[in-house]
């Protein structure tokens, strides 16, 4: 006889997790976000864990007495082994300090079982006499979808990571957000992950960090209030004489602690836009230019293409503009020079684009009397740069750069425009331009509204 294979499982680790919860119920706060009752191989263990979660979610004590009572109410006490089995779990004191390790072991073996079931379904579909009912391509697409869901579950982190991600996401949003959007942006797909997110949100609401205006809708509670004295600003407010491409300073007032964001499609000119700002504002030295894309040879070549480079020279550039390579955590360096001009070219991000807003927010908080101009990548199919509207919360001016439809040049769209001078608000205005030698911006005259 062929011995039947046993699916991946670890009953010992499952019992260790349950025992740890009985000894130290607070460990549930660390593991409930990634470990669900369906992750337990033995059904009895999953039933006990679900009863523990029910009590925990309701804010009730989780101990031998309450869990026994809950299972008795559900008429499941005998099927899980009765009071004697539960009492045995509660005596396993040694497991309490290693709850994270055992919970991860249970979660990992559950992931392997999910993968095995998908593999078996794929094998069955491939050899089935009815395989002609579905094409090979459709089989591959189904397999990819199923494995992608398993991958998301395998990558999912614990409550501390989830709470951090939820907080960063909420802080990056301007105003309210709903659950479907949250799940989509954070890649929360499984029911266990969604339950974990709801629990984390509930904890933040209970703590007062999050508000829930109506069912399924949340917003961050903003309890930060920095005192501002009008007498410190002068009669009209102190203005910084910062010059911009297209002469935008004729319409835009740059105050201390201002952020300007420029989101550009590939080859649309965002680096040259930033270099032009550095070139035209030597009078505000020192200017800190943080680059994450250019090495020294490329930087020297680009700067040397300005018409006056032979007259000004590299030494003069070095005197006024402090170039440095940096890939992230820009708020840390802004804190070192909070009253200077900072050019960040560019704010690189991984696949967690929702975090763009929180990075911009951190840079804004690090500023005092200075200014930060931030370059950001933009997808051609999107209206805003990475992070979407979340990246537009702090900037007083938000610009996007993209090619003209007929490829005869580029356009700059004014997406957000605060602090305008006089009665002219340039919001939604479109400027056409061409790049000459990659450094000189030739503006169309007059600026058009659409192309």
C-alpha positions as CSV (number, residue, x, y, z in Angstrom):
1,X,0.0,0.0,0.0
2,X,1.1,3.5,-0.8
3,X,1.5,5.6,2.3
4,X,-0.8,8.7,2.2
5,X,1.2,11.9,2.5
6,X,0.4,14.3,5.4
7,X,0.0,17.9,4.4
8,X,2.5,20.4,5.9
9,X,1.5,21.0,9.5
10,X,2.8,21.6,13.0
11,X,0.3,20.6,15.7
12,X,3.0,21.2,18.4
13,X,3.4,24.8,17.3
14,X,-0.4,25.2,17.2
15,X,-0.7,24.1,20.8
16,X,2.2,26.3,21.7
17,X,0.5,29.4,20.3
18,X,-2.8,28.6,22.2
19,X,-0.8,28.0,25.4
20,X,1.1,31.2,25.0
21,X,-2.2,33.1,24.7
22,X,-3.6,31.6,27.9
23,X,-0.4,32.6,29.8
24,X,0.0,36.1,28.2
25,X,-3.2,37.1,26.4
26,X,-1.5,40.4,25.3
27,X,0.4,38.4,22.7
28,X,-2.8,38.3,20.6
29,X,-2.2,42.0,19.9
30,X,1.0,41.0,18.1
31,X,-0.2,37.9,16.2
32,X,-3.9,38.4,15.4
33,X,-3.2,40.5,12.4
34,X,-1.5,37.7,10.4
35,X,-2.7,34.5,12.0
36,X,-6.3,33.5,11.4
37,X,-8.3,30.5,12.8
38,X,-8.1,28.9,9.3
39,X,-4.3,28.7,9.5
40,X,-4.6,25.9,12.1
41,X,-4.3,22.4,10.6
42,X,-6.3,20.8,13.5
43,X,-9.9,22.0,13.4
44,X,-10.1,21.9,17.2
45,X,-7.1,24.3,17.5
46,X,-8.7,26.7,15.1
47,X,-12.0,26.6,17.0
48,X,-10.2,27.5,20.3
49,X,-8.2,30.3,18.6
50,X,-11.4,31.7,17.1
51,X,-13.1,31.8,20.5
52,X,-10.0,33.6,21.9
53,X,-10.3,36.2,19.0
54,X,-14.0,36.7,19.7
55,X,-13.3,37.6,23.3
56,X,-10.3,39.8,22.4
57,X,-12.3,41.7,19.8
58,X,-15.0,42.3,22.3
59,X,-12.5,43.7,24.8
60,X,-13.2,40.8,27.3
61,X,-10.5,38.9,29.3
62,X,-9.0,35.9,27.5
63,X,-8.3,33.2,30.0
64,X,-9.2,29.6,30.8
65,X,-12.5,30.5,32.4
66,X,-13.7,32.8,29.7
67,X,-12.6,30.6,26.8
68,X,-14.2,27.6,28.3
69,X,-17.4,29.5,28.8
70,X,-17.4,30.8,25.3
71,X,-16.9,27.3,23.8
72,X,-19.6,25.9,26.1
73,X,-22.0,28.6,24.8
74,X,-21.2,27.6,21.2
75,X,-21.6,23.9,22.1
76,X,-18.1,23.2,20.9
77,X,-16.4,22.5,24.2
78,X,-16.5,18.7,23.9
79,X,-15.3,18.6,20.3
80,X,-12.2,20.5,21.1
81,X,-11.2,18.2,23.9
82,X,-13.1,19.5,26.9
83,X,-11.9,21.5,30.0
84,X,-9.1,19.1,30.7
85,X,-7.5,19.7,27.3
86,X,-7.8,23.5,27.7
87,X,-6.3,23.3,31.2
88,X,-3.3,21.5,29.8
89,X,-2.7,24.2,27.2
90,X,-2.8,26.9,29.9
91,X,0.0,25.2,31.8
92,X,2.5,25.6,29.0
93,X,4.2,28.6,30.5
94,X,7.4,28.1,28.6
95,X,5.9,29.0,25.3
96,X,4.7,32.5,26.2
97,X,7.9,34.3,25.3
98,X,8.2,32.6,21.9
99,X,4.6,33.2,20.8
100,X,5.8,35.1,17.7
101,X,8.0,32.2,16.5
102,X,5.3,29.6,16.9
103,X,2.6,31.8,15.3
104,X,4.9,32.3,12.3
105,X,5.4,28.5,12.1
106,X,1.7,27.9,12.0
107,X,1.2,30.6,9.4
108,X,4.0,29.3,7.2
109,X,2.7,25.7,7.3
110,X,-0.8,27.0,6.4
111,X,0.8,28.9,3.4
112,X,2.4,25.6,2.3
113,X,-0.9,23.8,2.5
114,X,-2.6,26.5,0.4
115,X,0.1,26.2,-2.2
116,X,-0.2,22.4,-2.2
117,X,-4.0,22.7,-2.8
118,X,-3.4,25.1,-5.7
119,X,-0.8,22.8,-7.2
120,X,-3.2,19.8,-6.9
121,X,-6.0,21.8,-8.6
122,X,-3.6,22.8,-11.4
123,X,-2.5,19.2,-11.9
124,X,-6.1,17.9,-11.9
125,X,-7.1,20.6,-14.5
126,X,-4.1,19.8,-16.7
127,X,-4.9,16.0,-17.0
128,X,-8.7,16.2,-16.9
129,X,-10.5,14.8,-19.9
130,X,-12.5,18.0,-19.9
131,X,-9.4,20.2,-20.3
132,X,-10.6,21.3,-23.7
133,X,-13.2,23.4,-21.9
134,X,-10.5,25.8,-20.9
135,X,-7.5,27.0,-22.8
136,X,-3.9,26.6,-21.5
137,X,-3.6,30.4,-21.3
138,X,-6.7,30.6,-19.0
139,X,-5.3,27.9,-16.8
140,X,-2.0,29.8,-16.4
141,X,-4.0,33.0,-15.6
142,X,-6.0,31.2,-13.0
143,X,-2.9,29.7,-11.5
144,X,-1.2,33.1,-11.4
145,X,-4.1,34.7,-9.6
146,X,-4.3,31.9,-7.0
147,X,-0.6,32.0,-6.4
148,X,-0.6,35.8,-6.2
149,X,-3.2,35.6,-3.4
150,X,-1.0,33.1,-1.5
151,X,2.0,35.3,-2.0
152,X,0.2,38.3,-0.5
153,X,-0.7,36.2,2.6
154,X,2.8,34.9,2.9
155,X,4.3,38.4,2.8
156,X,1.8,39.8,5.3
157,X,3.4,41.1,8.5
158,X,2.2,41.3,12.0
159,X,0.1,43.9,13.9
160,X,3.0,46.3,14.5
161,X,3.8,46.4,10.8
162,X,0.1,46.7,9.9
163,X,-0.6,49.5,12.5
164,X,2.4,51.4,11.1
165,X,1.3,51.0,7.5
166,X,-2.3,52.1,8.4
167,X,-1.1,55.1,10.3
168,X,1.2,56.2,7.5
169,X,-1.5,55.6,5.0
170,X,-4.0,57.7,7.0
171,X,-1.5,60.5,7.5
172,X,-0.8,60.6,3.8
173,X,-4.5,61.2,2.9
174,X,-6.1,64.6,3.0
175,X,-9.3,64.0,4.8
176,X,-11.4,60.8,4.8
177,X,-10.8,57.4,3.1
178,X,-12.9,54.3,2.8
179,X,-12.2,50.7,3.3
180,X,-12.2,49.5,-0.4
181,X,-9.6,52.2,-1.3
182,X,-7.5,51.2,1.8
183,X,-7.6,47.5,0.9
184,X,-6.6,48.3,-2.7
185,X,-3.8,50.7,-1.9
186,X,-2.2,48.5,0.8
187,X,-2.7,45.2,-1.1
188,X,-5.0,43.7,1.6
189,X,-6.8,40.9,-0.2
190,X,-7.6,37.9,2.1
191,X,-10.4,37.9,4.6
192,X,-7.9,37.4,7.4
193,X,-6.0,40.5,6.4
194,X,-9.2,42.5,6.1
195,X,-10.3,41.4,9.6
196,X,-6.8,42.3,10.9
197,X,-7.0,45.8,9.3
198,X,-10.5,46.3,10.8
199,X,-9.1,45.4,14.2
200,X,-6.1,47.7,13.9
201,X,-8.4,50.5,12.8
202,X,-10.7,49.8,15.8
203,X,-7.8,50.0,18.2
204,X,-6.7,53.4,16.7
205,X,-10.3,54.7,17.0
206,X,-10.4,53.5,20.6
207,X,-7.1,55.2,21.3
208,X,-8.4,58.4,19.8
209,X,-5.8,58.5,17.0
210,X,-8.4,57.7,14.3
211,X,-12.0,59.0,13.7
212,X,-14.8,57.1,12.1
213,X,-17.3,59.7,10.8
214,X,-19.6,57.0,9.3
215,X,-19.5,53.2,8.7
216,X,-16.6,52.2,6.5
217,X,-15.0,55.7,6.4
218,X,-12.1,56.8,8.5
219,X,-9.8,59.8,8.9
220,X,-6.8,60.6,11.0
221,X,-7.3,62.7,14.1
222,X,-5.1,65.8,13.8
223,X,-4.2,66.8,17.4
224,X,-1.0,68.7,16.4
225,X,-1.2,72.4,17.1
226,X,1.9,74.5,16.7
227,X,1.5,78.0,18.1
228,X,1.8,80.8,15.6
229,X,2.3,84.5,16.5
230,X,1.2,87.0,13.8
231,X,3.7,89.5,15.2
232,X,6.6,87.2,14.1
233,X,5.6,87.3,10.4
234,X,6.0,91.1,9.9
235,X,3.4,93.4,8.3
236,X,2.8,91.4,5.1
237,X,4.6,88.1,5.9
238,X,8.2,87.5,5.0
239,X,8.6,86.4,1.3
240,X,11.5,84.5,-0.1
241,X,12.8,85.8,-3.4
242,X,12.9,82.4,-5.1
243,X,12.8,82.4,-8.9
244,X,11.1,79.7,-10.9
245,X,11.1,78.6,-14.6
246,X,8.4,80.3,-16.6
247,X,8.7,83.3,-14.3
248,X,6.2,81.7,-11.9
249,X,7.3,84.0,-9.1
250,X,5.3,86.8,-10.9
251,X,2.1,84.9,-9.8
252,X,3.3,82.8,-6.8
253,X,4.5,84.0,-3.4
254,X,7.1,81.8,-1.7
255,X,6.8,82.0,2.0
256,X,9.1,80.3,4.6
257,X,8.2,76.6,5.1
258,X,6.9,76.1,1.5
259,X,6.9,72.9,-0.5
260,X,6.8,72.9,-4.3
261,X,6.3,69.5,-6.0
262,X,7.1,68.8,-9.6
263,X,5.9,65.4,-10.9
264,X,7.3,64.5,-14.3
265,X,6.9,61.7,-16.8
266,X,10.1,60.2,-18.2
267,X,12.2,62.6,-20.2
268,X,9.7,65.4,-19.6
269,X,12.3,67.7,-18.0
270,X,11.9,67.5,-14.2
271,X,15.6,67.3,-13.6
272,X,16.3,70.3,-15.9
273,X,13.4,72.2,-14.1
274,X,15.2,71.6,-10.8
275,X,18.6,72.5,-12.2
276,X,17.2,75.7,-13.6
277,X,15.9,76.6,-10.1
278,X,19.4,76.0,-8.7
279,X,21.0,78.1,-11.5
280,X,18.6,81.1,-11.1
281,X,18.9,81.3,-7.4
282,X,22.6,81.6,-6.6
283,X,21.6,84.7,-4.5
284,X,19.9,82.3,-2.0
285,X,23.0,80.2,-1.4
286,X,23.5,77.8,0.1
287,X,21.2,75.6,-2.0
288,X,21.2,71.9,-1.2
289,X,20.7,69.7,-4.2
290,X,20.0,66.1,-3.2
291,X,20.2,63.8,-6.2
292,X,19.2,60.1,-6.3
293,X,19.8,59.5,-10.0
294,X,22.8,61.4,-11.2
295,X,26.5,60.5,-10.7
296,X,29.2,63.2,-10.9
297,X,30.0,62.8,-14.6
298,X,26.4,63.2,-15.7
299,X,25.8,66.1,-13.3
300,X,28.9,67.9,-14.6
301,X,27.8,67.4,-18.2
302,X,24.3,68.7,-17.6
303,X,25.4,71.8,-15.7
304,X,28.0,72.6,-18.3
305,X,25.3,73.0,-20.9
306,X,24.1,76.3,-19.4
307,X,25.0,79.2,-21.6
308,X,27.0,81.0,-18.9
309,X,28.9,77.9,-17.6
310,X,32.2,79.0,-19.2
311,X,31.9,82.3,-17.4
312,X,30.6,81.1,-14.1
313,X,32.6,77.9,-13.9
314,X,32.3,74.7,-11.8
315,X,33.9,76.4,-8.7
316,X,31.2,79.0,-8.6
317,X,28.5,76.3,-8.8
318,X,30.1,74.4,-6.0
319,X,30.2,77.6,-3.9
320,X,26.4,78.3,-4.2
321,X,24.9,74.8,-4.8
322,X,25.9,71.9,-2.5
323,X,25.3,68.8,-4.5
324,X,25.1,65.4,-2.7
325,X,24.0,61.9,-3.6
326,X,21.1,60.7,-1.4
327,X,18.4,58.1,-2.0
328,X,15.9,58.6,0.9
329,X,15.1,59.9,4.4
330,X,15.3,63.4,3.1
331,X,13.6,64.8,6.2
332,X,16.7,63.9,8.2
333,X,19.0,66.2,6.1
334,X,16.4,68.9,5.9
335,X,16.4,69.0,9.7
336,X,20.2,69.9,9.5
337,X,19.5,73.0,7.4
338,X,15.9,73.9,8.1
339,X,16.2,77.5,6.9
340,X,17.8,76.8,3.5
341,X,16.6,75.9,0.0
342,X,16.5,72.1,-0.6
343,X,16.1,70.6,-4.1
344,X,15.2,66.9,-3.9
345,X,15.7,65.2,-7.3
346,X,13.9,62.9,-6.8
347,X,11.8,61.3,-4.1
348,X,12.2,57.7,-5.0
349,X,9.7,55.1,-3.7
350,X,9.2,51.4,-3.6
351,X,5.8,49.8,-4.5
352,X,4.2,51.4,-1.4
353,X,3.3,54.6,-3.2
354,X,0.8,55.6,-0.5
355,X,3.9,56.5,1.6
356,X,4.8,59.4,-0.7
357,X,2.5,61.7,1.2
358,X,4.0,60.8,4.6
359,X,7.5,61.5,3.3
360,X,6.5,64.9,1.9
361,X,4.8,65.6,5.3
362,X,8.0,64.7,7.1
363,X,10.0,67.1,4.9
364,X,7.5,69.9,5.6
365,X,7.7,69.3,9.3
366,X,11.5,69.4,9.2
367,X,11.4,72.9,7.5
368,X,11.5,76.1,9.5
369,X,12.3,79.1,7.4
370,X,13.4,77.2,4.3
371,X,11.9,75.8,1.1
372,X,11.8,72.3,-0.4
373,X,11.3,71.6,-4.1
374,X,10.6,68.0,-4.7
375,X,10.8,66.1,-8.0
376,X,8.6,63.0,-8.3
377,X,8.0,60.4,-11.0
378,X,4.7,60.4,-12.7
379,X,2.9,57.6,-14.6
380,X,1.8,58.8,-18.0
381,X,-1.7,57.3,-17.3
382,X,-2.1,59.2,-14.1
383,X,-3.0,62.9,-13.5
384,X,-0.7,63.2,-10.4
385,X,2.6,61.8,-9.5
386,X,3.3,58.7,-7.4
387,X,1.1,58.7,-4.3
388,X,-1.8,60.4,-6.2
389,X,-3.7,63.1,-4.3
390,X,-1.9,62.0,-1.1
391,X,1.2,63.7,-2.4
392,X,-0.6,67.0,-2.9
393,X,-1.5,67.6,0.7
394,X,1.5,69.8,1.8
395,X,2.7,71.5,-1.5
396,X,1.5,75.0,-2.0
397,X,2.3,74.6,-5.7
398,X,2.0,71.2,-7.5
399,X,3.1,71.0,-11.2
400,X,3.1,68.1,-13.6
401,X,5.4,67.7,-16.7
402,X,4.4,65.6,-19.7
403,X,4.9,65.5,-23.5
404,X,2.5,67.2,-25.8
405,X,0.2,64.8,-27.6
406,X,1.9,65.7,-31.0
407,X,5.3,65.2,-29.4
408,X,6.3,68.7,-30.6
409,X,7.5,69.6,-27.1
410,X,6.3,69.3,-23.5
411,X,3.7,70.9,-21.3
412,X,3.6,71.9,-17.6
413,X,0.2,71.7,-15.9
414,X,-0.5,73.6,-12.7
415,X,-2.5,71.1,-10.6
416,X,-2.4,73.1,-7.3
417,X,-1.7,76.8,-6.8
418,X,-1.9,78.5,-3.4
419,X,-0.4,81.7,-2.2
420,X,-1.0,83.4,-5.6
421,X,0.0,87.0,-6.0
422,X,-2.8,89.5,-6.7
423,X,-6.0,88.2,-8.3
424,X,-4.5,85.7,-10.7
425,X,-4.7,82.0,-9.8
426,X,-2.9,79.8,-12.2
427,X,-4.6,76.5,-11.2
428,X,-5.3,74.4,-14.2
429,X,-3.2,76.6,-16.5
430,X,-1.0,74.8,-19.0
431,X,2.4,76.1,-20.2
432,X,4.0,74.7,-23.4
433,X,7.8,74.5,-23.6
434,X,10.7,73.0,-25.4
435,X,14.1,71.9,-23.9
436,X,17.1,73.1,-25.8
437,X,20.4,71.2,-25.2
438,X,18.6,69.6,-22.2
439,X,19.0,72.6,-20.0
440,X,17.4,75.7,-21.6
441,X,13.6,76.0,-21.2
442,X,11.9,77.9,-24.0
443,X,8.4,78.7,-23.0
444,X,5.5,79.1,-25.5
445,X,4.1,82.6,-25.4
446,X,1.3,83.1,-24.3
447,X,0.7,80.0,-22.1
448,X,-2.2,77.9,-23.4
449,X,-4.9,76.3,-21.3
450,X,-5.0,72.9,-23.0
451,X,-3.4,70.8,-25.7
